[in-house]
Amino acid sequence: MTAQDDCLFCKIVAGDIPSTKVYEDDRVLAFNDVSPQMPVHVLIVPKNHYANIADGVPDDLMGHLFNTVGKVAEATGIAEGGFRTLVNTGDDACQTVHHLHVHVLGGEPMNDGSPRRG
């Protein structure tokens, strides 16, 4: 079994695991996060498997992935109020599913996002 065979997001893209779709085209799928951190928390994934943002993603696909952010913000009603876009890369950055995904978060005011040192 390859990493792709066991990839949660590959299974969502294939329709084997249900999701609440926000946007879809031939290259990407955007769906609501099952553990949202904000009132709006959408994940945008490429339909082809890439482990993370540093996994040799073709330039045109990377551009398409990030151009989808605006479409998701419009579709979810957060475009005017503002939103945060985030990509975690690797275990140390809290990437829990090793399939490239862009978080789009919004729907209420946020803190400045600075790391907290305790």
Phi and psi restraints in degrees (range 20) as a CNS / XPLOR table:
assign (resid 1 and name C) (resid 2 and name N)
       (resid 2 and name CA) (resid 2 and name C) 1.0 -89.2 20.0 2
assign (resid 2 and name N) (resid 2 and name CA)
       (resid 2 and name C) (resid 3 and name N) 1.0 168.2 20.0 2
assign (resid 2 and name C) (resid 3 and name N)
       (resid 3 and name CA) (resid 3 and name C) 1.0 -58.3 20.0 2
assign (resid 3 and name N) (resid 3 and name CA)
       (resid 3 and name C) (resid 4 and name N) 1.0 -36.0 20.0 2
assign (resid 3 and name C) (resid 4 and name N)
       (resid 4 and name CA) (resid 4 and name C) 1.0 -65.8 20.0 2
assign (resid 4 and name N) (resid 4 and name CA)
       (resid 4 and name C) (resid 5 and name N) 1.0 -36.9 20.0 2
assign (resid 4 and name C) (resid 5 and name N)
       (resid 5 and name CA) (resid 5 and name C) 1.0 -64.3 20.0 2
assign (resid 5 and name N) (resid 5 and name CA)
       (resid 5 and name C) (resid 6 and name N) 1.0 -29.8 20.0 2
assign (resid 5 and name C) (resid 6 and name N)
       (resid 6 and name CA) (resid 6 and name C) 1.0 -103.6 20.0 2
assign (resid 6 and name N) (resid 6 and name CA)
       (resid 6 and name C) (resid 7 and name N) 1.0 9.6 20.0 2
assign (resid 6 and name C) (resid 7 and name N)
       (resid 7 and name CA) (resid 7 and name C) 1.0 -82.3 20.0 2
assign (resid 7 and name N) (resid 7 and name CA)
       (resid 7 and name C) (resid 8 and name N) 1.0 123.1 20.0 2
assign (resid 7 and name C) (resid 8 and name N)
       (resid 8 and name CA) (resid 8 and name C) 1.0 -56.3 20.0 2
assign (resid 8 and name N) (resid 8 and name CA)
       (resid 8 and name C) (resid 9 and name N) 1.0 -46.3 20.0 2
assign (resid 8 and name C) (resid 9 and name N)
       (resid 9 and name CA) (resid 9 and name C) 1.0 -72.0 20.0 2
assign (resid 9 and name N) (resid 9 and name CA)
       (resid 9 and name C) (resid 10 and name N) 1.0 -32.2 20.0 2
assign (resid 9 and name C) (resid 10 and name N)
       (resid 10 and name CA) (resid 10 and name C) 1.0 -62.3 20.0 2
assign (resid 10 and name N) (resid 10 and name CA)
       (resid 10 and name C) (resid 11 and name N) 1.0 -38.0 20.0 2
assign (resid 10 and name C) (resid 11 and name N)
       (resid 11 and name CA) (resid 11 and name C) 1.0 -68.2 20.0 2
assign (resid 11 and name N) (resid 11 and name CA)
       (resid 11 and name C) (resid 12 and name N) 1.0 -36.0 20.0 2
assign (resid 11 and name C) (resid 12 and name N)
       (resid 12 and name CA) (resid 12 and name C) 1.0 -67.0 20.0 2
assign (resid 12 and name N) (resid 12 and name CA)
       (resid 12 and name C) (resid 13 and name N) 1.0 -45.4 20.0 2
assign (resid 12 and name C) (resid 13 and name N)
       (resid 13 and name CA) (resid 13 and name C) 1.0 -58.7 20.0 2
assign (resid 13 and name N) (resid 13 and name CA)
       (resid 13 and name C) (resid 14 and name N) 1.0 -41.0 20.0 2
assign (resid 13 and name C) (resid 14 and name N)
       (resid 14 and name CA) (resid 14 and name C) 1.0 -72.7 20.0 2
assign (resid 14 and name N) (resid 14 and name CA)
       (resid 14 and name C) (resid 15 and name N) 1.0 -12.7 20.0 2
assign (resid 14 and name C) (resid 15 and name N)
       (resid 15 and name CA) (resid 15 and name C) 1.0 86.2 20.0 2
assign (resid 15 and name N) (resid 15 and name CA)
       (resid 15 and name C) (resid 16 and name N) 1.0 7.8 20.0 2
assign (resid 15 and name C) (resid 16 and name N)
       (resid 16 and name CA) (resid 16 and name C) 1.0 -75.8 20.0 2
assign (resid 16 and name N) (resid 16 and name CA)
       (resid 16 and name C) (resid 17 and name N) 1.0 -24.7 20.0 2
assign (resid 16 and name C) (resid 17 and name N)
       (resid 17 and name CA) (resid 17 and name C) 1.0 -122.8 20.0 2
assign (resid 17 and name N) (resid 17 and name CA)
       (resid 17 and name C) (resid 18 and name N) 1.0 128.7 20.0 2
assign (resid 17 and name C) (resid 18 and name N)
       (resid 18 and name CA) (resid 18 and name C) 1.0 -69.9 20.0 2
assign (resid 18 and name N) (resid 18 and name CA)
       (resid 18 and name C) (resid 19 and name N) 1.0 152.2 20.0 2
assign (resid 18 and name C) (resid 19 and name N)
       (resid 19 and name CA) (resid 19 and name C) 1.0 -147.0 20.0 2
assign (resid 19 and name N) (resid 19 and name CA)
       (resid 19 and name C) (resid 20 and name N) 1.0 163.1 20.0 2
assign (resid 19 and name C) (resid 20 and name N)
       (resid 20 and name CA) (resid 20 and name C) 1.0 -96.8 20.0 2
assign (resid 20 and name N) (resid 20 and name CA)
       (resid 20 and name C) (resid 21 and name N) 1.0 101.6 20.0 2
assign (resid 20 and name C) (resid 21 and name N)
       (resid 21 and name CA) (resid 21 and name C) 1.0 -72.7 20.0 2
assign (resid 21 and name N) (resid 21 and name CA)
       (resid 21 and name C) (resid 22 and name N) 1.0 138.2 20.0 2
assign (resid 21 and name C) (resid 22 and name N)
       (resid 22 and name CA) (resid 22 and name C) 1.0 -106.9 20.0 2
assign (resid 22 and name N) (resid 22 and name CA)
       (resid 22 and name C) (resid 23 and name N) 1.0 -35.3 20.0 2
assign (resid 22 and name C) (resid 23 and name N)
       (resid 23 and name CA) (resid 23 and name C) 1.0 -158.0 20.0 2
assign (resid 23 and name N) (resid 23 and name CA)
       (resid 23 and name C) (resid 24 and name N) 1.0 146.6 20.0 2
assign (resid 23 and name C) (resid 24 and name N)
       (resid 24 and name CA) (resid 24 and name C) 1.0 -154.0 20.0 2
assign (resid 24 and name N) (resid 24 and name CA)
       (resid 24 and name C) (resid 25 and name N) 1.0 140.9 20.0 2
assign (resid 24 and name C) (resid 25 and name N)
       (resid 25 and name CA) (resid 25 and name C) 1.0 -141.1 20.0 2
assign (resid 25 and name N) (resid 25 and name CA)
       (resid 25 and name C) (resid 26 and name N) 1.0 -165.9 20.0 2
assign (resid 25 and name C) (resid 26 and name N)
       (resid 26 and name CA) (resid 26 and name C) 1.0 -72.7 20.0 2
assign (resid 26 and name N) (resid 26 and name CA)
       (resid 26 and name C) (resid 27 and name N) 1.0 -12.5 20.0 2
assign (resid 26 and name C) (resid 27 and name N)
       (resid 27 and name CA) (resid 27 and name C) 1.0 -116.3 20.0 2
assign (resid 27 and name N) (resid 27 and name CA)
       (resid 27 and name C) (resid 28 and name N) 1.0 -26.0 20.0 2
assign (resid 27 and name C) (resid 28 and name N)
       (resid 28 and name CA) (resid 28 and name C) 1.0 -137.1 20.0 2
assign (resid 28 and name N) (resid 28 and name CA)
       (resid 28 and name C) (resid 29 and name N) 1.0 159.4 20.0 2
assign (resid 28 and name C) (resid 29 and name N)
       (resid 29 and name CA) (resid 29 and name C) 1.0 -132.3 20.0 2
assign (resid 29 and name N) (resid 29 and name CA)
       (resid 29 and name C) (resid 30 and name N) 1.0 133.6 20.0 2
assign (resid 29 and name C) (resid 30 and name N)
       (resid 30 and name CA) (resid 30 and name C) 1.0 -118.5 20.0 2
assign (resid 30 and name N) (resid 30 and name CA)
       (resid 30 and name C) (resid 31 and name N) 1.0 132.1 20.0 2
assign (resid 30 and name C) (resid 31 and name N)
       (resid 31 and name CA) (resid 31 and name C) 1.0 -146.3 20.0 2
assign (resid 31 and name N) (resid 31 and name CA)
       (resid 31 and name C) (resid 32 and name N) 1.0 157.9 20.0 2
assign (resid 31 and name C) (resid 32 and name N)
       (resid 32 and name CA) (resid 32 and name C) 1.0 -67.9 20.0 2
assign (resid 32 and name N) (resid 32 and name CA)
       (resid 32 and name C) (resid 33 and name N) 1.0 136.9 20.0 2
assign (resid 32 and name C) (resid 33 and name N)
       (resid 33 and name CA) (resid 33 and name C) 1.0 -67.9 20.0 2
assign (resid 33 and name N) (resid 33 and name CA)
       (resid 33 and name C) (resid 34 and name N) 1.0 138.5 20.0 2
assign (resid 33 and name C) (resid 34 and name N)
       (resid 34 and name CA) (resid 34 and name C) 1.0 -76.3 20.0 2
assign (resid 34 and name N) (resid 34 and name CA)
       (resid 34 and name C) (resid 35 and name N) 1.0 -14.5 20.0 2
assign (resid 34 and name C) (resid 35 and name N)
       (resid 35 and name CA) (resid 35 and name C) 1.0 -127.9 20.0 2
assign (resid 35 and name N) (resid 35 and name CA)
       (resid 35 and name C) (resid 36 and name N) 1.0 70.0 20.0 2
assign (resid 35 and name C) (resid 36 and name N)
       (resid 36 and name CA) (resid 36 and name C) 1.0 -65.2 20.0 2
assign (resid 36 and name N) (resid 36 and name CA)
       (resid 36 and name C) (resid 37 and name N) 1.0 141.4 20.0 2
assign (resid 36 and name C) (resid 37 and name N)
       (resid 37 and name CA) (resid 37 and name C) 1.0 -99.1 20.0 2
assign (resid 37 and name N) (resid 37 and name CA)
       (resid 37 and name C) (resid 38 and name N) 1.0 -8.6 20.0 2
assign (resid 37 and name C) (resid 38 and name N)
       (resid 38 and name CA) (resid 38 and name C) 1.0 -144.1 20.0 2
assign (resid 38 and name N) (resid 38 and name CA)
       (resid 38 and name C) (resid 39 and name N) 1.0 167.0 20.0 2
assign (resid 38 and name C) (resid 39 and name N)
       (resid 39 and name CA) (resid 39 and name C) 1.0 -55.0 20.0 2
assign (resid 39 and name N) (resid 39 and name CA)
       (resid 39 and name C) (resid 40 and name N) 1.0 -36.5 20.0 2
assign (resid 39 and name C) (resid 40 and name N)
       (resid 40 and name CA) (resid 40 and name C) 1.0 -114.7 20.0 2
assign (resid 40 and name N) (resid 40 and name CA)
       (resid 40 and name C) (resid 41 and name N) 1.0 122.5 20.0 2
assign (resid 40 and name C) (resid 41 and name N)
       (resid 41 and name CA) (resid 41 and name C) 1.0 -146.2 20.0 2
assign (resid 41 and name N) (resid 41 and name CA)
       (resid 41 and name C) (resid 42 and name N) 1.0 98.7 20.0 2
assign (resid 41 and name C) (resid 42 and name N)
       (resid 42 and name CA) (resid 42 and name C) 1.0 -113.1 20.0 2
assign (resid 42 and name N) (resid 42 and name CA)
       (resid 42 and name C) (resid 43 and name N) 1.0 141.9 20.0 2
assign (resid 42 and name C) (resid 43 and name N)
       (resid 43 and name CA) (resid 43 and name C) 1.0 -107.9 20.0 2
assign (resid 43 and name N) (resid 43 and name CA)
       (resid 43 and name C) (resid 44 and name N) 1.0 133.1 20.0 2
assign (resid 43 and name C) (resid 44 and name N)
       (resid 44 and name CA) (resid 44 and name C) 1.0 -112.0 20.0 2
assign (resid 44 and name N) (resid 44 and name CA)
       (resid 44 and name C) (resid 45 and name N) 1.0 123.6 20.0 2
assign (resid 44 and name C) (resid 45 and name N)
       (resid 45 and name CA) (resid 45 and name C) 1.0 -125.2 20.0 2
assign (resid 45 and name N) (resid 45 and name CA)
       (resid 45 and name C) (resid 46 and name N) 1.0 143.5 20.0 2
assign (resid 45 and name C) (resid 46 and name N)
       (resid 46 and name CA) (resid 46 and name C) 1.0 -71.4 20.0 2
assign (resid 46 and name N) (resid 46 and name CA)
       (resid 46 and name C) (resid 47 and name N) 1.0 147.9 20.0 2
assign (resid 46 and name C) (resid 47 and name N)
       (resid 47 and name CA) (resid 47 and name C) 1.0 -71.0 20.0 2
assign (resid 47 and name N) (resid 47 and name CA)
       (resid 47 and name C) (resid 48 and name N) 1.0 -27.3 20.0 2
assign (resid 47 and name C) (resid 48 and name N)
       (resid 48 and name CA) (resid 48 and name C) 1.0 -85.6 20.0 2
assign (resid 48 and name N) (resid 48 and name CA)
       (resid 48 and name C) (resid 49 and name N) 1.0 147.8 20.0 2
assign (resid 48 and name C) (resid 49 and name N)
       (resid 49 and name CA) (resid 49 and name C) 1.0 -80.6 20.0 2
assign (resid 49 and name N) (resid 49 and name CA)
       (resid 49 and name C) (resid 50 and name N) 1.0 124.7 20.0 2
assign (resid 49 and name C) (resid 50 and name N)
       (resid 50 and name CA) (resid 50 and name C) 1.0 -133.1 20.0 2
assign (resid 50 and name N) (resid 50 and name CA)
       (resid 50 and name C) (resid 51 and name N) 1.0 133.1 20.0 2
assign (resid 50 and name C) (resid 51 and name N)
       (resid 51 and name CA) (resid 51 and name C) 1.0 -64.5 20.0 2
assign (resid 51 and name N) (resid 51 and name CA)
       (resid 51 and name C) (resid 52 and name N) 1.0 -36.6 20.0 2
assign (resid 51 and name C) (resid 52 and name N)
       (resid 52 and name CA) (resid 52 and name C) 1.0 -164.9 20.0 2
assign (resid 52 and name N) (resid 52 and name CA)
       (resid 52 and name C) (resid 53 and name N) 1.0 -176.2 20.0 2
assign (resid 52 and name C) (resid 53 and name N)
       (resid 53 and name CA) (resid 53 and name C) 1.0 -66.7 20.0 2
assign (resid 53 and name N) (resid 53 and name CA)
       (resid 53 and name C) (resid 54 and name N) 1.0 -18.9 20.0 2
assign (resid 53 and name C) (resid 54 and name N)
       (resid 54 and name CA) (resid 54 and name C) 1.0 -100.7 20.0 2
assign (resid 54 and name N) (resid 54 and name CA)
       (resid 54 and name C) (resid 55 and name N) 1.0 17.3 20.0 2
assign (resid 54 and name C) (resid 55 and name N)
       (resid 55 and name CA) (resid 55 and name C) 1.0 -97.0 20.0 2
assign (resid 55 and name N) (resid 55 and name CA)
       (resid 55 and name C) (resid 56 and name N) 1.0 35.0 20.0 2
assign (resid 55 and name C) (resid 56 and name N)
       (resid 56 and name CA) (resid 56 and name C) 1.0 70.4 20.0 2
assign (resid 56 and name N) (resid 56 and name CA)
       (resid 56 and name C) (resid 57 and name N) 1.0 33.9 20.0 2
assign (resid 56 and name C) (resid 57 and name N)
       (resid 57 and name CA) (resid 57 and name C) 1.0 -67.8 20.0 2
assign (resid 57 and name N) (resid 57 and name CA)
       (resid 57 and name C) (resid 58 and name N) 1.0 127.8 20.0 2
assign (resid 57 and name C) (resid 58 and name N)
       (resid 58 and name CA) (resid 58 and name C) 1.0 -58.2 20.0 2
assign (resid 58 and name N) (resid 58 and name CA)
       (resid 58 and name C) (resid 59 and name N) 1.0 144.0 20.0 2
assign (resid 58 and name C) (resid 59 and name N)
       (resid 59 and name CA) (resid 59 and name C) 1.0 -54.7 20.0 2
assign (resid 59 and name N) (resid 59 and name CA)
       (resid 59 and name C) (resid 60 and name N) 1.0 -43.6 20.0 2
assign (resid 59 and name C) (resid 60 and name N)
       (resid 60 and name CA) (resid 60 and name C) 1.0 -65.8 20.0 2
assign (resid 60 and name N) (resid 60 and name CA)
       (resid 60 and name C) (resid 61 and name N) 1.0 -35.1 20.0 2
assign (resid 60 and name C) (resid 61 and name N)
       (resid 61 and name CA) (resid 61 and name C) 1.0 -70.8 20.0 2
assign (resid 61 and name N) (resid 61 and name CA)
       (resid 61 and name C) (resid 62 and name N) 1.0 -39.7 20.0 2
assign (resid 61 and name C) (resid 62 and name N)
       (resid 62 and name CA) (resid 62 and name C) 1.0 -61.6 20.0 2
assign (resid 62 and name N) (resid 62 and name CA)
       (resid 62 and name C) (resid 63 and name N) 1.0 -44.1 20.0 2
assign (resid 62 and name C) (resid 63 and name N)
       (resid 63 and name CA) (resid 63 and name C) 1.0 -61.1 20.0 2
assign (resid 63 and name N) (resid 63 and name CA)
       (resid 63 and name C) (resid 64 and name N) 1.0 -43.0 20.0 2
assign (resid 63 and name C) (resid 64 and name N)
       (resid 64 and name CA) (resid 64 and name C) 1.0 -63.3 20.0 2
assign (resid 64 and name N) (resid 64 and name CA)
       (resid 64 and name C) (resid 65 and name N) 1.0 -42.7 20.0 2
assign (resid 64 and name C) (resid 65 and name N)
       (resid 65 and name CA) (resid 65 and name C) 1.0 -57.6 20.0 2
assign (resid 65 and name N) (resid 65 and name CA)
       (resid 65 and name C) (resid 66 and name N) 1.0 -48.0 20.0 2
assign (resid 65 and name C) (resid 66 and name N)
       (resid 66 and name CA) (resid 66 and name C) 1.0 -76.5 20.0 2
assign (resid 66 and name N) (resid 66 and name CA)
       (resid 66 and name C) (resid 67 and name N) 1.0 -27.3 20.0 2
assign (resid 66 and name C) (resid 67 and name N)
       (resid 67 and name CA) (resid 67 and name C) 1.0 -68.0 20.0 2
assign (resid 67 and name N) (resid 67 and name CA)
       (resid 67 and name C) (resid 68 and name N) 1.0 -23.6 20.0 2
assign (resid 67 and name C) (resid 68 and name N)
       (resid 68 and name CA) (resid 68 and name C) 1.0 -70.8 20.0 2
assign (resid 68 and name N) (resid 68 and name CA)
       (resid 68 and name C) (resid 69 and name N) 1.0 -23.4 20.0 2
assign (resid 68 and name C) (resid 69 and name N)
       (resid 69 and name CA) (resid 69 and name C) 1.0 -54.6 20.0 2
assign (resid 69 and name N) (resid 69 and name CA)
       (resid 69 and name C) (resid 70 and name N) 1.0 -47.2 20.0 2
assign (resid 69 and name C) (resid 70 and name N)
       (resid 70 and name CA) (resid 70 and name C) 1.0 -62.2 20.0 2
assign (resid 70 and name N) (resid 70 and name CA)
       (resid 70 and name C) (resid 71 and name N) 1.0 -38.3 20.0 2
assign (resid 70 and name C) (resid 71 and name N)
       (resid 71 and name CA) (resid 71 and name C) 1.0 -64.2 20.0 2
assign (resid 71 and name N) (resid 71 and name CA)
       (resid 71 and name C) (resid 72 and name N) 1.0 -40.5 20.0 2
assign (resid 71 and name C) (resid 72 and name N)
       (resid 72 and name CA) (resid 72 and name C) 1.0 -67.2 20.0 2
assign (resid 72 and name N) (resid 72 and name CA)
       (resid 72 and name C) (resid 73 and name N) 1.0 -42.2 20.0 2
assign (resid 72 and name C) (resid 73 and name N)
       (resid 73 and name CA) (resid 73 and name C) 1.0 -61.1 20.0 2
assign (resid 73 and name N) (resid 73 and name CA)
       (resid 73 and name C) (resid 74 and name N) 1.0 -42.0 20.0 2
assign (resid 73 and name C) (resid 74 and name N)
       (resid 74 and name CA) (resid 74 and name C) 1.0 -64.1 20.0 2
assign (resid 74 and name N) (resid 74 and name CA)
       (resid 74 and name C) (resid 75 and name N) 1.0 -47.3 20.0 2
assign (resid 74 and name C) (resid 75 and name N)
       (resid 75 and name CA) (resid 75 and name C) 1.0 -63.2 20.0 2
assign (resid 75 and name N) (resid 75 and name CA)
       (resid 75 and name C) (resid 76 and name N) 1.0 -29.5 20.0 2
assign (resid 75 and name C) (resid 76 and name N)
       (resid 76 and name CA) (resid 76 and name C) 1.0 -98.9 20.0 2
assign (resid 76 and name N) (resid 76 and name CA)
       (resid 76 and name C) (resid 77 and name N) 1.0 -1.0 20.0 2
assign (resid 76 and name C) (resid 77 and name N)
       (resid 77 and name CA) (resid 77 and name C) 1.0 79.7 20.0 2
assign (resid 77 and name N) (resid 77 and name CA)
       (resid 77 and name C) (resid 78 and name N) 1.0 17.9 20.0 2
assign (resid 77 and name C) (resid 78 and name N)
       (resid 78 and name CA) (resid 78 and name C) 1.0 -107.8 20.0 2
assign (resid 78 and name N) (resid 78 and name CA)
       (resid 78 and name C) (resid 79 and name N) 1.0 3.3 20.0 2
assign (resid 78 and name C) (resid 79 and name N)
       (resid 79 and name CA) (resid 79 and name C) 1.0 -62.1 20.0 2
assign (resid 79 and name N) (resid 79 and name CA)
       (resid 79 and name C) (resid 80 and name N) 1.0 -42.9 20.0 2
assign (resid 79 and name C) (resid 80 and name N)
       (resid 80 and name CA) (resid 80 and name C) 1.0 -77.2 20.0 2
assign (resid 80 and name N) (resid 80 and name CA)
       (resid 80 and name C) (resid 81 and name N) 1.0 -36.8 20.0 2
assign (resid 80 and name C) (resid 81 and name N)
       (resid 81 and name CA) (resid 81 and name C) 1.0 -78.9 20.0 2
assign (resid 81 and name N) (resid 81 and name CA)
       (resid 81 and name C) (resid 82 and name N) 1.0 -20.6 20.0 2
assign (resid 81 and name C) (resid 82 and name N)
       (resid 82 and name CA) (resid 82 and name C) 1.0 107.7 20.0 2
assign (resid 82 and name N) (resid 82 and name CA)
       (resid 82 and name C) (resid 83 and name N) 1.0 156.6 20.0 2
assign (resid 82 and name C) (resid 83 and name N)
       (resid 83 and name CA) (resid 83 and name C) 1.0 -158.0 20.0 2
assign (resid 83 and name N) (resid 83 and name CA)
       (resid 83 and name C) (resid 84 and name N) 1.0 166.8 20.0 2
assign (resid 83 and name C) (resid 84 and name N)
       (resid 84 and name CA) (resid 84 and name C) 1.0 -114.6 20.0 2
assign (resid 84 and name N) (resid 84 and name CA)
       (resid 84 and name C) (resid 85 and name N) 1.0 140.0 20.0 2
assign (resid 84 and name C) (resid 85 and name N)
       (resid 85 and name CA) (resid 85 and name C) 1.0 -117.2 20.0 2
assign (resid 85 and name N) (resid 85 and name CA)
       (resid 85 and name C) (resid 86 and name N) 1.0 131.6 20.0 2
assign (resid 85 and name C) (resid 86 and name N)
       (resid 86 and name CA) (resid 86 and name C) 1.0 -142.3 20.0 2
assign (resid 86 and name N) (resid 86 and name CA)
       (resid 86 and name C) (resid 87 and name N) 1.0 140.0 20.0 2
assign (resid 86 and name C) (resid 87 and name N)
       (resid 87 and name CA) (resid 87 and name C) 1.0 -130.3 20.0 2
assign (resid 87 and name N) (resid 87 and name CA)
       (resid 87 and name C) (resid 88 and name N) 1.0 117.4 20.0 2
assign (resid 87 and name C) (resid 88 and name N)
       (resid 88 and name CA) (resid 88 and name C) 1.0 -89.6 20.0 2
assign (resid 88 and name N) (resid 88 and name CA)
       (resid 88 and name C) (resid 89 and name N) 1.0 137.8 20.0 2
assign (resid 88 and name C) (resid 89 and name N)
       (resid 89 and name CA) (resid 89 and name C) 1.0 -130.6 20.0 2
assign (resid 89 and name N) (resid 89 and name CA)
       (resid 89 and name C) (resid 90 and name N) 1.0 107.2 20.0 2
assign (resid 89 and name C) (resid 90 and name N)
       (resid 90 and name CA) (resid 90 and name C) 1.0 92.5 20.0 2
assign (resid 90 and name N) (resid 90 and name CA)
       (resid 90 and name C) (resid 91 and name N) 1.0 164.3 20.0 2
assign (resid 90 and name C) (resid 91 and name N)
       (resid 91 and name CA) (resid 91 and name C) 1.0 -60.1 20.0 2
assign (resid 91 and name N) (resid 91 and name CA)
       (resid 91 and name C) (resid 92 and name N) 1.0 -40.8 20.0 2
assign (resid 91 and name C) (resid 92 and name N)
       (resid 92 and name CA) (resid 92 and name C) 1.0 -65.8 20.0 2
assign (resid 92 and name N) (resid 92 and name CA)
       (resid 92 and name C) (resid 93 and name N) 1.0 -19.2 20.0 2
assign (resid 92 and name C) (resid 93 and name N)
       (resid 93 and name CA) (resid 93 and name C) 1.0 -101.8 20.0 2
assign (resid 93 and name N) (resid 93 and name CA)
       (resid 93 and name C) (resid 94 and name N) 1.0 14.3 20.0 2
assign (resid 93 and name C) (resid 94 and name N)
       (resid 94 and name CA) (resid 94 and name C) 1.0 69.5 20.0 2
assign (resid 94 and name N) (resid 94 and name CA)
       (resid 94 and name C) (resid 95 and name N) 1.0 29.3 20.0 2
assign (resid 94 and name C) (resid 95 and name N)
       (resid 95 and name CA) (resid 95 and name C) 1.0 -77.0 20.0 2
assign (resid 95 and name N) (resid 95 and name CA)
       (resid 95 and name C) (resid 96 and name N) 1.0 111.7 20.0 2
assign (resid 95 and name C) (resid 96 and name N)
       (resid 96 and name CA) (resid 96 and name C) 1.0 -95.2 20.0 2
assign (resid 96 and name N) (resid 96 and name CA)
       (resid 96 and name C) (resid 97 and name N) 1.0 -26.3 20.0 2
assign (resid 96 and name C) (resid 97 and name N)
       (resid 97 and name CA) (resid 97 and name C) 1.0 -114.4 20.0 2
assign (resid 97 and name N) (resid 97 and name CA)
       (resid 97 and name C) (resid 98 and name N) 1.0 119.9 20.0 2
assign (resid 97 and name C) (resid 98 and name N)
       (resid 98 and name CA) (resid 98 and name C) 1.0 -89.0 20.0 2
assign (resid 98 and name N) (resid 98 and name CA)
       (resid 98 and name C) (resid 99 and name N) 1.0 61.4 20.0 2
assign (resid 98 and name C) (resid 99 and name N)
       (resid 99 and name CA) (resid 99 and name C) 1.0 -138.9 20.0 2
assign (resid 99 and name N) (resid 99 and name CA)
       (resid 99 and name C) (resid 100 and name N) 1.0 122.9 20.0 2
assign (resid 99 and name C) (resid 100 and name N)
       (resid 100 and name CA) (resid 100 and name C) 1.0 -45.6 20.0 2
assign (resid 100 and name N) (resid 100 and name CA)
       (resid 100 and name C) (resid 101 and name N) 1.0 129.4 20.0 2
assign (resid 100 and name C) (resid 101 and name N)
       (resid 101 and name CA) (resid 101 and name C) 1.0 -150.1 20.0 2
assign (resid 101 and name N) (resid 101 and name CA)
       (resid 101 and name C) (resid 102 and name N) 1.0 144.8 20.0 2
assign (resid 101 and name C) (resid 102 and name N)
       (resid 102 and name CA) (resid 102 and name C) 1.0 -107.3 20.0 2
assign (resid 102 and name N) (resid 102 and name CA)
       (resid 102 and name C) (resid 103 and name N) 1.0 125.4 20.0 2
assign (resid 102 and name C) (resid 103 and name N)
       (resid 103 and name CA) (resid 103 and name C) 1.0 -87.0 20.0 2
assign (resid 103 and name N) (resid 103 and name CA)
       (resid 103 and name C) (resid 104 and name N) 1.0 134.2 20.0 2
assign (resid 103 and name C) (resid 104 and name N)
       (resid 104 and name CA) (resid 104 and name C) 1.0 -119.4 20.0 2
assign (resid 104 and name N) (resid 104 and name CA)
       (resid 104 and name C) (resid 105 and name N) 1.0 115.4 20.0 2
assign (resid 104 and name C) (resid 105 and name N)
       (resid 105 and name CA) (resid 105 and name C) 1.0 -123.1 20.0 2
assign (resid 105 and name N) (resid 105 and name CA)
       (resid 105 and name C) (resid 106 and name N) 1.0 140.9 20.0 2
assign (resid 105 and name C) (resid 106 and name N)
       (resid 106 and name CA) (resid 106 and name C) 1.0 179.2 20.0 2
assign (resid 106 and name N) (resid 106 and name CA)
       (resid 106 and name C) (resid 107 and name N) 1.0 -164.3 20.0 2
assign (resid 106 and name C) (resid 107 and name N)
       (resid 107 and name CA) (resid 107 and name C) 1.0 103.6 20.0 2
assign (resid 107 and name N) (resid 107 and name CA)
       (resid 107 and name C) (resid 108 and name N) 1.0 -9.0 20.0 2
assign (resid 107 and name C) (resid 108 and name N)
       (resid 108 and name CA) (resid 108 and name C) 1.0 -161.4 20.0 2
assign (resid 108 and name N) (resid 108 and name CA)
       (resid 108 and name C) (resid 109 and name N) 1.0 161.0 20.0 2
assign (resid 108 and name C) (resid 109 and name N)
       (resid 109 and name CA) (resid 109 and name C) 1.0 -60.4 20.0 2
assign (resid 109 and name N) (resid 109 and name CA)
       (resid 109 and name C) (resid 110 and name N) 1.0 147.3 20.0 2
assign (resid 109 and name C) (resid 110 and name N)
       (resid 110 and name CA) (resid 110 and name C) 1.0 -118.7 20.0 2
assign (resid 110 and name N) (resid 110 and name CA)
       (resid 110 and name C) (resid 111 and name N) 1.0 165.9 20.0 2
assign (resid 110 and name C) (resid 111 and name N)
       (resid 111 and name CA) (resid 111 and name C) 1.0 -77.8 20.0 2
assign (resid 111 and name N) (resid 111 and name CA)
       (resid 111 and name C) (resid 112 and name N) 1.0 -178.2 20.0 2
assign (resid 111 and name C) (resid 112 and name N)
       (resid 112 and name CA) (resid 112 and name C) 1.0 -76.0 20.0 2
assign (resid 112 and name N) (resid 112 and name CA)
       (resid 112 and name C) (resid 113 and name N) 1.0 -5.6 20.0 2
assign (resid 112 and name C) (resid 113 and name N)
       (resid 113 and name CA) (resid 113 and name C) 1.0 81.0 20.0 2
assign (resid 113 and name N) (resid 113 and name CA)
       (resid 113 and name C) (resid 114 and name N) 1.0 6.9 20.0 2
assign (resid 113 and name C) (resid 114 and name N)
       (resid 114 and name CA) (resid 114 and name C) 1.0 -66.7 20.0 2
assign (resid 114 and name N) (resid 114 and name CA)
       (resid 114 and name C) (resid 115 and name N) 1.0 142.0 20.0 2
assign (resid 114 and name C) (resid 115 and name N)
       (resid 115 and name CA) (resid 115 and name C) 1.0 -61.3 20.0 2
assign (resid 115 and name N) (resid 115 and name CA)
       (resid 115 and name C) (resid 116 and name N) 1.0 142.0 20.0 2
assign (resid 115 and name C) (resid 116 and name N)
       (resid 116 and name CA) (resid 116 and name C) 1.0 -100.0 20.0 2
assign (resid 116 and name N) (resid 116 and name CA)
       (resid 116 and name C) (resid 117 and name N) 1.0 127.0 20.0 2
assign (resid 116 and name C) (resid 117 and name N)
       (resid 117 and name CA) (resid 117 and name C) 1.0 -107.1 20.0 2
assign (resid 117 and name N) (resid 117 and name CA)
       (resid 117 and name C) (resid 118 and name N) 1.0 130.3 20.0 2
